[in-house]
Amino acid sequence: MITAFAPASVGNVTCGFDVLGMAVAQPGDEVTVSFNDLGKVRITKITGDNGKLPMQVAQNTASIAVVEMLKSLNEKRGVDLYIAKKMPLGSGMGSSAASAVAAVVAVNALLDSPLTKEEMMPFVLVAEGFASGSVHGDNVLPCLLGGFVLIQSYEPLRVCRLPVPKGLHCVLVHPDLQILTREARAIIPSTVPLKQAISQTAHIAGFVDSLYKEDFDLMRHSLKDHFAEPFRKSLITGFDTAKEAALAAGAINFGISGSGPSVYSFARDKATGLSIAEAVQAAFAQYDIESQAYVDLVNVEGARVVS
Amino acid sequence: MITAFAPASVGNVTCGFDVLGMAVAQPGDEVTVSFNDLGKVRITKITGDNGKLPMQVAQNTASIAVVEMLKSLNEKRGVDLYIAKKMPLGSGMGSSAASAVAAVVAVNALLDSPLTKEEMMPFVLVAEGFASGSVHGDNVLPCLLGGFVLIQSYEPLRVCRLPVPKGLHCVLVHPDLQILTREARAIIPSTVPLKQAISQTAHIAGFVDSLYKEDFDLMRHSLKDHFAEPFRKSLITGFDTAKEAALAAGAINFGISGSGPSVYSFARDKATGLSIAEAVQAAFAQYDIESQAYVDLVNVEGARVVS
């Protein structure tokens, strides 16, 4: 019996809409796996989801990823999955990605580790494609690999692992709001003014440079988004107030995590991170919106076997 | 009497349209300066321009930059400039930028170096603004500073100096074609499909990463442009043929230098660079187009005093 942990993640890291994601140290899901005698994959239990996640193997990202992986390895033994959700669902924190990644990493260990993490990428991408309706790797790949991950290309898949400045913390706040992925997508215009497209290229290039140089001032000026945030923020009540509060509390930036409603900031240390979380939660509270906050280091190792 | 050298440069480095430039080791312009008794700036001689460049102080980028600099330093002494052009004019190789930068660097030395290179940036940007009708720093700043320069923001000016992989060569080929800057600009659409804008952000981010990792394969896959090349290449007869020839000869990439007509490739060593130059010149020759080729290291020090 093997248990693996996979972290929450931030997709669409502001200047890296659709191409840049990162993982946090905590929270994260755990999946425990063991062989069964049925010759097939089975979900035996899910906790922490308030009964909202499907137990059917073909409907759940964790089992979908495992089925793909076993097929590819020509493995005939069956596997039982117990999924322990430890983060909110549909929150923009990469919840479905975390379950799929934890499941694959656990099953790989159960099989005596035939695959590297890079070799596991296709299986979690398939699962994420099922969950989101299109293949986006900016949650599932940093969740698997850790740190900042740039998807330089999807076809063929080409991934760049970027350095993580020491001590960089991430503040994740999940306001109790509902966003339909469909609506979050439809609100983004399908063309961009050239000037803004150019500006976004300068920002993401500056951001990559800031990671290598550990230049937090450059990072602050580079974490800007013309593609999604100006439109999607209207779906998050209190966004502007929360942003102002986060920056006043010392945040390097403030943006939407994935397609929201969760929001995130980077902070240079834990104490600042905690102040930011408090300020952002207070801002949402002004709009009578409850929220959960998480403050932890940026994850550098990705998913891991815990027992 | 002081002489300074400033190199040719490639603006619009493919995935970095408008924001990324680099300088080459050779060719470059030389400007020689000395004090005069007139209390003003004067151009005493220009060579290598076939009589095409203006001698009037208010019309020439070199003198414009020097006038700005002297004004800023509250310097009342007059300066004579002798400009030795050593590269083709209006070629997309940063010719006007090189003269302005060499002049400013020479005058700074003449004044016992009151300014750092960073402090000289505003003066050469003003001159470039005069030359091109709008402020673009992707020639003048790498020419001054050397290496790859990202302009992360213009207002305020924020510049990132990026690392240069050891041994990286640049091949510059100037085909004997005329391109009107006005036409080169007008041909670029003012909006971009979101998908291509996203792809360009992934490419430039991958390119910055490739410079740090000295990963030439990643560099190859990142040097792609959706914004300008697909449209501007129609202004350069033989572009596709030359591109094919360059890549077949081992080029990492092939693209337009600045707004053309010059084209450029990166190569991992000088021998490959020479083969690429030969192949590209042969391709243009098929269209009865003469060309000049330059193969040298990517410049890492920028403009410098030579005597």
Contacts between the chains, C-beta under 8 A, distances in Angstrom:
chain1	res1	chain2	res2	distance
A	15	B	201	7.3
A	16	B	201	6.7
A	16	B	205	6.9
A	17	B	198	6.3
A	17	B	201	7.3
A	18	B	198	4.9
A	19	B	198	6.3
A	19	B	201	6.0
A	19	B	202	4.3
A	19	B	205	7.0
A	20	B	205	7.0
A	150	B	202	6.8
A	150	B	205	5.2
A	150	B	206	6.4
A	150	B	209	6.7
A	151	B	202	6.5
A	152	B	202	5.2
A	152	B	203	7.2
A	152	B	205	7.2
A	152	B	206	3.8
A	152	B	209	7.8
A	152	B	218	7.0
A	152	B	221	6.7
A	152	B	222	6.5
A	153	B	202	6.7
A	153	B	206	7.9
A	153	B	221	6.5
A	158	B	206	7.5
A	158	B	218	7.4
A	158	B	221	6.2
A	160	B	205	7.4
A	160	B	206	5.8
A	160	B	209	4.6
A	160	B	218	6.9
A	162	B	209	6.5
A	188	B	194	6.9
A	189	B	194	6.9
A	190	B	193	6.7
A	190	B	194	5.2
A	190	B	195	8.0
A	191	B	191	4.5
A	191	B	192	6.5
A	191	B	193	5.7
A	191	B	194	6.2
A	192	B	191	6.5
A	192	B	192	5.2
A	192	B	193	7.8
A	192	B	194	5.6
A	192	B	197	4.6
A	193	B	190	6.7
A	193	B	191	5.7
A	193	B	192	7.8
A	194	B	188	6.9
A	194	B	189	6.9
A	194	B	190	5.2
A	194	B	191	6.2
A	194	B	192	5.5
A	194	B	227	6.6
A	197	B	192	4.6
A	197	B	197	4.0
A	197	B	200	6.7
A	197	B	227	6.9
A	198	B	17	6.3
A	198	B	18	4.9
A	198	B	19	6.2
A	198	B	227	7.1
A	200	B	197	6.7
A	200	B	201	5.5
A	201	B	15	7.3
A	201	B	16	6.7
A	201	B	17	7.3
A	201	B	19	6.0
A	201	B	200	5.5
A	201	B	201	5.5
A	201	B	204	4.7
A	202	B	19	4.3
A	202	B	150	6.8
A	202	B	151	6.5
A	202	B	152	5.2
A	202	B	153	6.7
A	203	B	152	7.2
A	204	B	201	4.7
A	204	B	204	6.4
A	204	B	205	4.6
A	205	B	16	6.9
A	205	B	19	7.0
A	205	B	20	7.0
A	205	B	150	5.2
A	205	B	152	7.2
A	205	B	160	7.4
A	205	B	204	4.7
A	205	B	205	6.2
A	205	B	207	7.5
A	205	B	208	5.0
A	206	B	150	6.4
A	206	B	152	3.8
A	206	B	153	7.9
A	206	B	158	7.5
A	206	B	160	5.8
A	207	B	205	7.5
A	208	B	205	5.0
A	208	B	208	4.3
A	208	B	209	5.8
A	209	B	150	6.7
A	209	B	152	7.8
A	209	B	160	4.6
A	209	B	162	6.5
A	209	B	208	5.8
A	212	B	212	5.3
A	218	B	152	7.0
A	218	B	158	7.4
A	218	B	160	6.9
A	221	B	152	6.7
A	221	B	153	6.5
A	221	B	158	6.2
A	222	B	152	6.5
A	227	B	194	6.6
A	227	B	197	6.9
A	227	B	198	7.1
